[in-house]
Amino acid sequence: MNTQELLATARSLVAGDKGLLAMDESQPTCNKRFAALGIPQTEAARRAYRELIVTTHSLTKGSASPATTEARKPA
């Protein structure tokens, strides 16, 4: 991808009143949030939480794209 294509893509992701939805919360941070709410700190619960976010009907009204990272495996 050349610089012009990259710039055009970046501009389209934040066009109008839309932005990016950062969904790159680390596992420890997510677990801390879940613990405070009494939610099991499991991969299944984290997956269900992410799926709930990305399947929200009106999500695309305010967000052009979610930004995610791959889960990190312990060394």
C-alpha positions as CSV (number, residue, x, y, z in Angstrom):
1,M,0.0,0.0,0.0
2,N,1.5,3.4,-0.9
3,T,1.3,6.5,1.2
4,Q,-1.7,8.0,-0.7
5,E,-3.7,4.8,-0.3
6,L,-2.9,4.7,3.4
7,L,-3.9,8.3,3.9
8,A,-7.2,7.7,2.0
9,T,-8.0,4.7,4.1
10,A,-7.2,6.5,7.3
11,R,-9.4,9.5,6.3
12,S,-12.3,7.2,5.4
13,L,-12.1,5.5,8.8
14,V,-12.7,8.8,10.6
15,A,-14.9,10.5,8.0
16,G,-17.8,12.7,9.2
17,D,-18.7,12.1,12.8
18,K,-17.3,8.5,13.0
19,G,-14.2,7.3,14.6
20,L,-12.5,4.1,15.7
21,L,-13.6,1.9,18.5
22,A,-10.6,0.7,20.5
23,M,-11.1,-2.8,21.6
24,D,-7.6,-3.7,22.5
25,E,-8.0,-3.9,26.3
26,S,-5.5,-6.3,27.8
27,Q,-6.6,-9.5,29.4
28,P,-5.5,-8.4,32.9
29,T,-7.4,-5.1,32.5
30,C,-10.5,-6.9,31.3
31,N,-10.2,-9.4,34.1
32,K,-10.0,-6.6,36.6
33,R,-13.1,-5.0,35.2
34,F,-15.0,-8.3,35.2
35,A,-13.9,-9.1,38.8
36,A,-15.3,-5.8,40.0
37,L,-18.6,-6.7,38.4
38,G,-18.7,-10.4,39.5
39,I,-18.3,-11.7,36.0
40,P,-16.2,-14.9,35.5
41,Q,-12.7,-14.1,34.2
42,T,-12.7,-16.6,31.5
43,E,-11.9,-16.6,27.8
44,A,-15.5,-17.5,27.1
45,A,-16.7,-14.4,29.1
46,R,-14.2,-12.1,27.3
47,R,-15.3,-13.5,23.9
48,A,-19.0,-13.0,24.8
49,Y,-18.2,-9.4,25.9
50,R,-16.4,-8.6,22.6
51,E,-19.2,-10.2,20.6
52,L,-21.8,-8.2,22.5
53,I,-19.9,-5.0,21.5
54,V,-19.4,-5.8,17.8
55,T,-23.0,-7.1,17.3
56,T,-24.6,-4.0,18.8
57,H,-27.1,-2.9,16.2
58,S,-26.3,0.8,16.2
59,L,-22.5,0.5,16.6
60,T,-21.8,1.6,13.0
61,K,-23.6,4.9,13.6
62,G,-20.7,6.2,15.6
63,S,-17.8,3.9,14.7
64,A,-16.3,3.2,11.4
65,S,-14.2,0.2,12.6
66,P,-13.1,-1.6,15.7
67,A,-9.4,-1.6,16.5
68,T,-8.4,-4.9,18.0
69,T,-5.2,-6.8,18.9
70,E,-4.6,-10.5,19.0
71,A,-4.7,-12.2,22.4
72,R,-1.2,-12.7,23.8
73,K,-0.2,-16.1,24.9
74,P,1.9,-16.4,28.0
75,A,5.6,-17.1,27.3
